[in-house]
Amino acid sequence: MTNNGFLLVATSETHVRAANMAAKSIQDHMPDAQIDIFCDLPKLLDPKLFSQINVMDNPHRRSKVDCLSLSRFDRTIYIDSDV
């Protein structure tokens, strides 16, 4: 079976908070979905919404490009946190 999941990347308080809302929306429609995130402010996340939380120490303008290749899923759907 293929390992499928969603990936979000969020930096800054605004985007990390938006990632909570995006993950909640995914979970509302697909309760069994795996949702991972890379972020710089994990304390702002609702841990019940995410399967895996990865902390970015030095986020930069193109962090999402770097994080896409780090997905643990065989098939990844990337979602912008401000979806």
QUIZI-V995206 format. One line per field, one symbol per residue. ss: DSSP state (~ for helix, > for strand, _ for the rest). A space follows every 10 residues. Layout:
BEGIN
ss = ???
END
This chain:
BEGIN
ss = ___>>>>>>> __~~~~~~~~ ~~~~~~~~~_ ____>>>>>_ _~~~__~~~_ _>>>>_____ __~~~~~~__ ____>>>>__ ___
END
